[in-house]
Amino acid sequence: MAVCFVLCSGNLCAENIDPYEDGSQYAYGANIGWLNFEPNVPSDPCDYGVTVSDTELIGFIWAENIGWINLSPSTYGGVINDGYGNLSGYAWGENVGWINFDPNVPGDDTDYGVTIDWQGNFDGWAWGENIGWIHFQSASPVAYKVQACKVNFEDFANFALYWLDTGAGLPADLDSLGDVDIDDLRVLAIHWLSFCPDGWQLK
């Protein structure tokens, strides 16, 4: 039952942006300023922030100058992930309209669309007709990026530190049974190289 709780619980109530808590939660638009993928809304944490999965992005981004942006509006199907980190589809801002995550520029063969790499790093550009370009990663003049949590070798290394330990509150006790054993390794393997599930404790 505990295993099912870990594996079957939904992740709609927990964003998985900025896994290392180093501020990797901001995109930037020259016409609108900063967009925060992990806004702090203590009164209602389940409805705000962004959750990334292998199939979609859900939740809300906050931009100080334009308000909330909905990544999963009922129209147009929201923002889609093809499973390889290539995003497409549209987000919606009440004050700015539609934002395209896979824009095409007529006469230009460049792929400007937003992507997510194997480490969870966003890159590329989204386009809003009323607000222009939104950029997801830059090194200068000011460094910023958006990163989602992905299960990777660092998680495996953290898991190995607790191998065969017994006790309460072990981060690698992924099935919540009080010890770290082959069943916990199975949970880790299920999520390997996928976006971190709700409550992931190995980062």
N, C-alpha and C positions, 0 to 999 in steps of 0.2 A: 504494500500500500504506500509506503514511504517513497519507493522508487517511482511509482506512478505519480505521486504528488510533485516530485521534482521534474519528471519528464512531461507530465500532462498539463501542468499549470500553464495558463496563458501568459504572454508577456505584454498584454495590452496595458498594464498598469505600471510598467517600469521601463523608462527609456534606457537605451544602451549606448548612449553617446558619451565620449570623453572617458574611456575606461580607466585611464591612468590618472585622472583628475589633474591634468596639467593645462587645462584651458582649451583643449582641442574640440571646441564646440561652436566656432564662429566662422561664418562666411561673410563676404563683403560685397556690397553693391555701391558703385561710385555715386549713384543718384539717391541712395536710400540709407547708406551707412551699414552698421553691423546687424547681422541676423544671428540670433542665439538659438541653437538646436537643443539646448539643455536649460531652458529658463527655470528659475526657482519660483514655484507657485505653491507655497506651503498649504494654502487652504484647499487645494484640489490637485494633488500631484498626479492623479491618474489620468487627467485630461490634457496634460501639457507635456512638452518635450517630445522627442522623436525616438521611435523604435524602428530599427532596421532588421529586416529578415531576408531570407533568400528570394522572396517573391515580391516584397513591397516595402514601402516606407509608410508609417502611420504616425499620427500625432500632429503637434503644432509647433511651429517656429515663431519666436517673438522678435520683432524688429521695432526698435524704439520709435522710428519715424513713420512707420506704416501700420503697426499693429500686428495682429495674428495672421499667420499663413497656415492653411490647412493642407496637409500632405495627402489626405485621403477623403476628398470631397466625394459626394455620391455621384456627381456628374463626371464624365470622362474617365472614371476608374481610378483616379488618383495617380500617385507616383509608383511605378512598377520597377522591380529588380528582375532581370532575366536569369538570375542564378549565377551569373558570371561577373556581377558587379557593374553591368551596364544599365543605367537608369533611363527611363522614358516616362512619358505621361505628364500630367499637369497637376500643379498645386493651385490653391485658390486663396487670394487675399481679398477680404471684403472691401478694402480701400484701394486695391491696385489691380484687381482682376486676375487673369490666368498667368501662371508662370510655367514655362515649358522646360523640362529637364533634358530634352534631347533636341535642341534647336538646330535648324538648318539655315544657312545664309545663302540666298540665291547667288549662283555664280561662284561659290566658294566651296571646294571639296573638303575643307577642314572639318574634322569631327569635333564639335564644340561640346558635346553632351557630357553630362555628369557621370563619373565612374567611381567605383569603390575597389581598391586593390585588396590583395590577400591579407594585408595587415589592418584593413578597415579604414584606410585613408581615402577620403573623398578627393576628387580632382575634377577639373573641367568647369563648364559654365552653364548656367541656366539663363533663360531669357524671358523677360516680362515686357509686353508691348508698351505698358505704361511706365515702366521703371528702368528699362534697359538691362544690362548684364549683371549677373550675380556670380562672383568667383568663389571657389571653394578651397583654394590652397595657394599660399604665396610665401616666399622666403623674404622678400623685401618689397618696399621699404619697411614694412611692418610684417613680422611673421604671424601667420594665422592659418588654421586649418580646421576641418571637421573630421573626427575619427569615430568610427563605431567599434564596438567590442567584438572581436573575433577570437575563437578558441584556437590557440596556436602552441608552438613549442614552449613558450614561456609558461603557459598554463600547465603543460606536462611537467616542466621542471618544478613548478610550485607543488604540483600533485605528488611528485616523487619524494619531496621532503617529508611527507606525512605517511609514506607507505608502511602499512601494518601497525600504525599507531592506533591506540584505543583511547576514547575519552569524549568529553562533551565539547561541542563547538569547533571541531577540527575543520578547517577550510576545505580539505580534500574529502570530507565525508559527504559525498554528493548524494547518497541515498538516505542520509540522516538516520543511520542505524547504529551510530556510536563507534564505528571503526572504519579504517581505510583498507579496502581489500579489492579483490577482483571485480566485485559488483560495482564499486565506485569507478574502477578503470573502464568498465563497460559504459557507464554514463558519460565519462570523458570521451570515449571513442565515438559515441553516438553524435556528439556535438563537434567533433573534430573539424576544424577549418570552416565551421559555420558561425553565424552570428550568435553571440552569447545569449543563453536563455535567461528568463526572469530569475533573479536571485543568484546569479553566477558568482561564486566566491573566490575564484582562483586568481583574479587580477590583483 
